[in-house]
């Protein structure tokens, strides 16, 4: 379908991207938790952080940093362990907030949204699943002999973001309405 733009086996990539996105990871759980706790607006704020983080990771893959991580296991392990530490901290914070009543008024919604966006962006940038996806899977569908590989990356990145948007929209709407019901 996009072979003339340097994309190899677009439909295989499309199906693989769907399956990769459907595998639950930290981004999925964070967006779902945020939409259940804070509604549609906070859910989409969390999803925006994930989209920005994914776009940054895709750009880094395009720029060759993904190859550096793949060829330097020490660097990849540092990223992976930092992500694990952050996930443990985030999980501990979620458990703590569950057991301790918060006495903060809900009026500081803008600061809360900024916190949601920042947390989802950091979570997305340190997500081992996303890093592995861009290092091992994403680049396999780029024709290295194509004159402008940036076009190929853009097609694959846009496809991934559209699939992610549809999936996260389903999670956000479902989580928000199940909570209201």
C-alpha atoms as an extended CHARMM CRD file, in Angstrom:
* protein
*
       181  EXT
         1         1  UNK       CA              0.0000000000        0.0000000000        0.0000000000  PROA      1               0.0000000000
         2         2  UNK       CA              2.7880000000        2.4800000000        0.8980000000  PROA      2               0.0000000000
         3         3  UNK       CA              5.6340000000        0.6400000000       -0.8580000000  PROA      3               0.0000000000
         4         4  UNK       CA              6.2900000000        3.6440000000       -3.0820000000  PROA      4               0.0000000000
         5         5  UNK       CA              7.0570000000        5.6220000000        0.1060000000  PROA      5               0.0000000000
         6         6  UNK       CA              9.5830000000        3.1310000000        1.4710000000  PROA      6               0.0000000000
         7         7  UNK       CA              7.2260000000        1.1890000000        3.7570000000  PROA      7               0.0000000000
         8         8  UNK       CA              7.6490000000       -2.5720000000        3.5960000000  PROA      8               0.0000000000
         9         9  UNK       CA              4.5530000000       -4.7360000000        4.3130000000  PROA      9               0.0000000000
        10        10  UNK       CA              2.2860000000       -1.9950000000        5.6270000000  PROA      10              0.0000000000
        11        11  UNK       CA             -0.5950000000       -4.3340000000        6.5270000000  PROA      11              0.0000000000
        12        12  UNK       CA              1.7110000000       -6.6130000000        8.4960000000  PROA      12              0.0000000000
        13        13  UNK       CA              2.9280000000       -3.5510000000       10.3850000000  PROA      13              0.0000000000
        14        14  UNK       CA             -0.6630000000       -2.3910000000       10.9130000000  PROA      14              0.0000000000
        15        15  UNK       CA             -1.7740000000       -5.7200000000       12.4100000000  PROA      15              0.0000000000
        16        16  UNK       CA              1.4110000000       -5.9960000000       14.4910000000  PROA      16              0.0000000000
        17        17  UNK       CA              0.9410000000       -2.4400000000       15.7870000000  PROA      17              0.0000000000
        18        18  UNK       CA             -2.6270000000       -3.2570000000       16.8560000000  PROA      18              0.0000000000
        19        19  UNK       CA             -1.4430000000       -6.2830000000       18.8030000000  PROA      19              0.0000000000
        20        20  UNK       CA              1.4520000000       -4.3590000000       20.3800000000  PROA      20              0.0000000000
        21        21  UNK       CA             -0.8970000000       -1.5770000000       21.4880000000  PROA      21              0.0000000000
        22        22  UNK       CA             -3.4750000000       -4.0290000000       22.8470000000  PROA      22              0.0000000000
        23        23  UNK       CA             -0.8620000000       -5.6040000000       25.1390000000  PROA      23              0.0000000000
        24        24  UNK       CA             -1.4220000000       -3.7050000000       28.3710000000  PROA      24              0.0000000000
        25        25  UNK       CA              1.4820000000       -1.7120000000       29.6330000000  PROA      25              0.0000000000
        26        26  UNK       CA              2.1260000000        1.1510000000       32.0210000000  PROA      26              0.0000000000
        27        27  UNK       CA              0.7160000000        3.7430000000       29.5950000000  PROA      27              0.0000000000
        28        28  UNK       CA             -2.5290000000        1.8170000000       29.2370000000  PROA      28              0.0000000000
        29        29  UNK       CA             -2.9880000000        1.4350000000       32.9660000000  PROA      29              0.0000000000
        30        30  UNK       CA             -2.1390000000        5.0720000000       33.6710000000  PROA      30              0.0000000000
        31        31  UNK       CA             -4.5930000000        6.4060000000       31.0720000000  PROA      31              0.0000000000
        32        32  UNK       CA             -7.3290000000        4.0370000000       32.2900000000  PROA      32              0.0000000000
        33        33  UNK       CA             -6.7160000000        4.9040000000       35.9610000000  PROA      33              0.0000000000
        34        34  UNK       CA             -6.7220000000        8.6130000000       35.1940000000  PROA      34              0.0000000000
        35        35  UNK       CA             -9.9500000000        8.4520000000       33.1940000000  PROA      35              0.0000000000
        36        36  UNK       CA            -11.6660000000        6.4180000000       35.9130000000  PROA      36              0.0000000000
        37        37  UNK       CA            -10.5180000000        8.7710000000       38.6710000000  PROA      37              0.0000000000
        38        38  UNK       CA            -10.8250000000       12.0780000000       36.8300000000  PROA      38              0.0000000000
        39        39  UNK       CA            -13.1550000000       11.6740000000       33.8790000000  PROA      39              0.0000000000
        40        40  UNK       CA            -12.8140000000       12.3040000000       30.1760000000  PROA      40              0.0000000000
        41        41  UNK       CA            -10.7660000000       15.4930000000       30.3300000000  PROA      41              0.0000000000
        42        42  UNK       CA             -8.0930000000       14.0630000000       32.6280000000  PROA      42              0.0000000000
        43        43  UNK       CA             -8.0370000000       10.8450000000       30.6170000000  PROA      43              0.0000000000
        44        44  UNK       CA             -7.3400000000       12.7140000000       27.4000000000  PROA      44              0.0000000000
        45        45  UNK       CA             -4.7240000000       14.8210000000       29.1950000000  PROA      45              0.0000000000
        46        46  UNK       CA             -2.9350000000       11.6080000000       30.1780000000  PROA      46              0.0000000000
        47        47  UNK       CA             -3.2990000000       10.2870000000       26.6280000000  PROA      47              0.0000000000
        48        48  UNK       CA             -1.7870000000       13.5170000000       25.2620000000  PROA      48              0.0000000000
        49        49  UNK       CA              1.3040000000       12.9350000000       27.3780000000  PROA      49              0.0000000000
        50        50  UNK       CA              1.5700000000        9.4080000000       25.9900000000  PROA      50              0.0000000000
        51        51  UNK       CA              1.1940000000       10.6840000000       22.4110000000  PROA      51              0.0000000000
        52        52  UNK       CA              3.9040000000       13.3140000000       22.9240000000  PROA      52              0.0000000000
        53        53  UNK       CA              6.2090000000       10.7430000000       24.5210000000  PROA      53              0.0000000000
        54        54  UNK       CA              5.6130000000        8.3050000000       21.6730000000  PROA      54              0.0000000000
        55        55  UNK       CA              6.3320000000       11.0350000000       19.1210000000  PROA      55              0.0000000000
        56        56  UNK       CA              9.6250000000       11.8210000000       20.8730000000  PROA      56              0.0000000000
        57        57  UNK       CA             10.5830000000        8.1280000000       20.9380000000  PROA      57              0.0000000000
        58        58  UNK       CA              9.7270000000        7.7930000000       17.2440000000  PROA      58              0.0000000000
        59        59  UNK       CA             11.8560000000       10.8140000000       16.4250000000  PROA      59              0.0000000000
        60        60  UNK       CA             14.7250000000        9.3520000000       18.4450000000  PROA      60              0.0000000000
        61        61  UNK       CA             14.3360000000        6.0750000000       16.5680000000  PROA      61              0.0000000000
        62        62  UNK       CA             14.5000000000        8.0280000000       13.3410000000  PROA      62              0.0000000000
        63        63  UNK       CA             17.5590000000        9.9090000000       14.5240000000  PROA      63              0.0000000000
        64        64  UNK       CA             19.3750000000        6.6830000000       15.3380000000  PROA      64              0.0000000000
        65        65  UNK       CA             19.2490000000        6.6950000000       19.1260000000  PROA      65              0.0000000000
        66        66  UNK       CA             17.2590000000        3.4670000000       19.0730000000  PROA      66              0.0000000000
        67        67  UNK       CA             20.1630000000        1.7910000000       17.2950000000  PROA      67              0.0000000000
        68        68  UNK       CA             22.5230000000        3.1180000000       19.9430000000  PROA      68              0.0000000000
        69        69  UNK       CA             20.3880000000        1.6340000000       22.7080000000  PROA      69              0.0000000000
        70        70  UNK       CA             20.1750000000       -1.6640000000       20.8440000000  PROA      70              0.0000000000
        71        71  UNK       CA             23.9380000000       -1.8650000000       20.3330000000  PROA      71              0.0000000000
        72        72  UNK       CA             24.7820000000       -0.6680000000       23.8630000000  PROA      72              0.0000000000
        73        73  UNK       CA             23.0990000000       -3.0160000000       26.3270000000  PROA      73              0.0000000000
        74        74  UNK       CA             24.3970000000       -1.0260000000       29.3040000000  PROA      74              0.0000000000
        75        75  UNK       CA             22.5750000000        2.0930000000       28.1540000000  PROA      75              0.0000000000
        76        76  UNK       CA             19.4040000000        0.1150000000       27.4700000000  PROA      76              0.0000000000
        77        77  UNK       CA             19.5930000000       -1.4810000000       30.9230000000  PROA      77              0.0000000000
        78        78  UNK       CA             19.9690000000        1.9570000000       32.5220000000  PROA      78              0.0000000000
        79        79  UNK       CA             16.8210000000        3.1520000000       30.7490000000  PROA      79              0.0000000000
        80        80  UNK       CA             15.0010000000       -0.0460000000       31.6490000000  PROA      80              0.0000000000
        81        81  UNK       CA             15.9230000000        0.1300000000       35.3540000000  PROA      81              0.0000000000
        82        82  UNK       CA             15.0550000000        3.8180000000       35.5820000000  PROA      82              0.0000000000
        83        83  UNK       CA             11.6720000000        2.9710000000       34.0900000000  PROA      83              0.0000000000
        84        84  UNK       CA             11.1790000000        0.1490000000       36.6010000000  PROA      84              0.0000000000
        85        85  UNK       CA             12.0710000000        2.4380000000       39.5130000000  PROA      85              0.0000000000
        86        86  UNK       CA              9.6430000000        5.0640000000       38.2560000000  PROA      86              0.0000000000
        87        87  UNK       CA              6.8660000000        2.4800000000       37.8590000000  PROA      87              0.0000000000
        88        88  UNK       CA              7.4500000000        1.2330000000       41.4100000000  PROA      88              0.0000000000
        89        89  UNK       CA              7.3530000000        4.8100000000       42.7120000000  PROA      89              0.0000000000
        90        90  UNK       CA              4.1560000000        5.5050000000       40.7400000000  PROA      90              0.0000000000
        91        91  UNK       CA              2.5280000000        2.2990000000       42.0040000000  PROA      91              0.0000000000
        92        92  UNK       CA              3.5080000000        3.0950000000       45.6040000000  PROA      92              0.0000000000
        93        93  UNK       CA              2.1030000000        6.5750000000       45.2550000000  PROA      93              0.0000000000
        94        94  UNK       CA             -1.1610000000        5.1810000000       43.8620000000  PROA      94              0.0000000000
        95        95  UNK       CA             -1.4430000000        2.7170000000       46.7570000000  PROA      95              0.0000000000
        96        96  UNK       CA             -0.6700000000        5.4550000000       49.2700000000  PROA      96              0.0000000000
        97        97  UNK       CA             -3.3490000000        7.7360000000       47.8170000000  PROA      97              0.0000000000
        98        98  UNK       CA             -5.8430000000        4.8840000000       47.9570000000  PROA      98              0.0000000000
        99        99  UNK       CA             -5.3490000000        4.2740000000       51.6770000000  PROA      99              0.0000000000
       100       100  UNK       CA             -5.0000000000        7.9050000000       52.7790000000  PROA      100             0.0000000000
       101       101  UNK       CA             -7.8800000000       10.3350000000       52.4200000000  PROA      101             0.0000000000
       102       102  UNK       CA             -6.8850000000       13.4670000000       50.5830000000  PROA      102             0.0000000000
       103       103  UNK       CA             -8.1980000000       16.6820000000       52.0500000000  PROA      103             0.0000000000
       104       104  UNK       CA             -7.2630000000       18.8170000000       49.0320000000  PROA      104             0.0000000000
       105       105  UNK       CA            -10.1220000000       20.6370000000       47.3620000000  PROA      105             0.0000000000
       106       106  UNK       CA            -10.6200000000       19.7990000000       43.6960000000  PROA      106             0.0000000000
       107       107  UNK       CA            -10.3300000000       23.4770000000       42.7000000000  PROA      107             0.0000000000
       108       108  UNK       CA             -6.6960000000       23.3100000000       41.5880000000  PROA      108             0.0000000000
       109       109  UNK       CA             -7.6590000000       21.4070000000       38.4420000000  PROA      109             0.0000000000
       110       110  UNK       CA             -5.1240000000       23.1350000000       36.1750000000  PROA      110             0.0000000000
       111       111  UNK       CA             -2.1780000000       22.1670000000       38.3890000000  PROA      111             0.0000000000
       112       112  UNK       CA             -3.5510000000       18.6360000000       38.5410000000  PROA      112             0.0000000000
       113       113  UNK       CA             -3.7640000000       18.4730000000       34.7430000000  PROA      113             0.0000000000
       114       114  UNK       CA             -0.1830000000       19.6580000000       34.4400000000  PROA      114             0.0000000000
       115       115  UNK       CA              0.8490000000       16.9380000000       36.8620000000  PROA      115             0.0000000000
       116       116  UNK       CA             -1.0840000000       14.3370000000       34.8480000000  PROA      116             0.0000000000
       117       117  UNK       CA              0.5170000000       15.4740000000       31.5940000000  PROA      117             0.0000000000
       118       118  UNK       CA              4.0020000000       15.4800000000       33.1190000000  PROA      118             0.0000000000
       119       119  UNK       CA              3.5770000000       12.0520000000       34.7240000000  PROA      119             0.0000000000
       120       120  UNK       CA              2.1840000000       10.4760000000       31.5570000000  PROA      120             0.0000000000
       121       121  UNK       CA              4.9670000000       12.0250000000       29.4620000000  PROA      121             0.0000000000
       122       122  UNK       CA              7.7020000000       10.6790000000       31.7690000000  PROA      122             0.0000000000
       123       123  UNK       CA              5.9650000000        7.3130000000       31.9080000000  PROA      123             0.0000000000
       124       124  UNK       CA              5.7450000000        7.1700000000       28.1250000000  PROA      124             0.0000000000
       125       125  UNK       CA              9.3750000000        8.1840000000       27.6050000000  PROA      125             0.0000000000
       126       126  UNK       CA             10.6110000000        5.5150000000       30.0240000000  PROA      126             0.0000000000
       127       127  UNK       CA              8.2200000000        2.7740000000       28.9230000000  PROA      127             0.0000000000
       128       128  UNK       CA             10.3100000000       -0.3230000000       28.1370000000  PROA      128             0.0000000000
       129       129  UNK       CA              7.5840000000       -1.7410000000       25.8880000000  PROA      129             0.0000000000
       130       130  UNK       CA              7.6090000000        1.3680000000       23.7000000000  PROA      130             0.0000000000
       131       131  UNK       CA             11.4010000000        1.5200000000       23.5840000000  PROA      131             0.0000000000
       132       132  UNK       CA             11.5920000000       -2.1440000000       22.5560000000  PROA      132             0.0000000000
       133       133  UNK       CA              8.8790000000       -1.5670000000       19.9680000000  PROA      133             0.0000000000
       134       134  UNK       CA             10.7420000000        1.2680000000       18.2880000000  PROA      134             0.0000000000
       135       135  UNK       CA             14.1050000000       -0.4960000000       18.5090000000  PROA      135             0.0000000000
       136       136  UNK       CA             13.0860000000       -3.9020000000       17.2260000000  PROA      136             0.0000000000
       137       137  UNK       CA              9.7360000000       -3.7440000000       15.4420000000  PROA      137             0.0000000000
       138       138  UNK       CA              9.2160000000       -0.2320000000       14.1130000000  PROA      138             0.0000000000
       139       139  UNK       CA             12.3680000000        0.0210000000       12.0150000000  PROA      139             0.0000000000
       140       140  UNK       CA             11.9170000000       -3.3620000000       10.3280000000  PROA      140             0.0000000000
       141       141  UNK       CA              9.2610000000       -1.9140000000        8.0270000000  PROA      141             0.0000000000
       142       142  UNK       CA             11.4600000000        0.8270000000        6.5940000000  PROA      142             0.0000000000
       143       143  UNK       CA             13.1330000000        0.2360000000        3.2350000000  PROA      143             0.0000000000
       144       144  UNK       CA             16.7400000000        1.2640000000        3.8390000000  PROA      144             0.0000000000
       145       145  UNK       CA             17.2470000000        1.8990000000        0.1290000000  PROA      145             0.0000000000
       146       146  UNK       CA             14.4420000000        4.4510000000       -0.0800000000  PROA      146             0.0000000000
       147       147  UNK       CA             15.7940000000        7.9640000000       -0.7150000000  PROA      147             0.0000000000
       148       148  UNK       CA             13.6990000000        9.6990000000        1.9790000000  PROA      148             0.0000000000
       149       149  UNK       CA             13.2550000000        7.4140000000        5.0080000000  PROA      149             0.0000000000
       150       150  UNK       CA             11.6730000000       10.2910000000        6.9520000000  PROA      150             0.0000000000
       151       151  UNK       CA              8.5190000000        9.8430000000        4.8610000000  PROA      151             0.0000000000
       152       152  UNK       CA              8.4130000000        6.1500000000        5.7530000000  PROA      152             0.0000000000
       153       153  UNK       CA              8.8620000000        6.9150000000        9.4300000000  PROA      153             0.0000000000
       154       154  UNK       CA              6.1160000000        9.5320000000        9.2590000000  PROA      154             0.0000000000
       155       155  UNK       CA              3.6570000000        7.0620000000        7.6840000000  PROA      155             0.0000000000
       156       156  UNK       CA              4.3830000000        4.3910000000       10.2860000000  PROA      156             0.0000000000
       157       157  UNK       CA              4.3400000000        6.9030000000       13.1540000000  PROA      157             0.0000000000
       158       158  UNK       CA              1.0240000000        8.3870000000       12.0090000000  PROA      158             0.0000000000
       159       159  UNK       CA             -0.4750000000        4.9210000000       11.7290000000  PROA      159             0.0000000000
       160       160  UNK       CA              0.6650000000        4.0510000000       15.2310000000  PROA      160             0.0000000000
       161       161  UNK       CA             -0.6580000000        7.3090000000       16.7150000000  PROA      161             0.0000000000
       162       162  UNK       CA             -4.0650000000        6.8270000000       15.0410000000  PROA      162             0.0000000000
       163       163  UNK       CA             -4.3350000000        3.2740000000       16.3850000000  PROA      163             0.0000000000
       164       164  UNK       CA             -3.2520000000        4.4830000000       19.8270000000  PROA      164             0.0000000000
       165       165  UNK       CA             -5.7690000000        7.3230000000       19.7530000000  PROA      165             0.0000000000
       166       166  UNK       CA             -8.6170000000        4.9250000000       18.9260000000  PROA      166             0.0000000000
       167       167  UNK       CA             -7.5730000000        2.4810000000       21.6490000000  PROA      167             0.0000000000
       168       168  UNK       CA             -7.0580000000        5.1520000000       24.3030000000  PROA      168             0.0000000000
       169       169  UNK       CA            -10.3520000000        6.8130000000       23.3680000000  PROA      169             0.0000000000
       170       170  UNK       CA            -12.1020000000        3.5030000000       23.9450000000  PROA      170             0.0000000000
       171       171  UNK       CA            -10.3850000000        3.1160000000       27.3420000000  PROA      171             0.0000000000
       172       172  UNK       CA            -11.0670000000        6.7160000000       28.3790000000  PROA      172             0.0000000000
       173       173  UNK       CA            -14.7280000000        6.7500000000       27.4030000000  PROA      173             0.0000000000
       174       174  UNK       CA            -15.3690000000        3.3050000000       28.8480000000  PROA      174             0.0000000000
       175       175  UNK       CA            -13.5240000000        4.0460000000       32.0950000000  PROA      175             0.0000000000
       176       176  UNK       CA            -15.2130000000        7.3970000000       32.5520000000  PROA      176             0.0000000000
       177       177  UNK       CA            -18.7160000000        6.1410000000       31.9030000000  PROA      177             0.0000000000
       178       178  UNK       CA            -18.3350000000        2.9690000000       33.9490000000  PROA      178             0.0000000000
       179       179  UNK       CA            -17.3230000000        5.1540000000       36.9030000000  PROA      179             0.0000000000
       180       180  UNK       CA            -20.2980000000        7.4690000000       36.4090000000  PROA      180             0.0000000000
       181       181  UNK       CA            -22.6720000000        4.5250000000       36.0770000000  PROA      181             0.0000000000
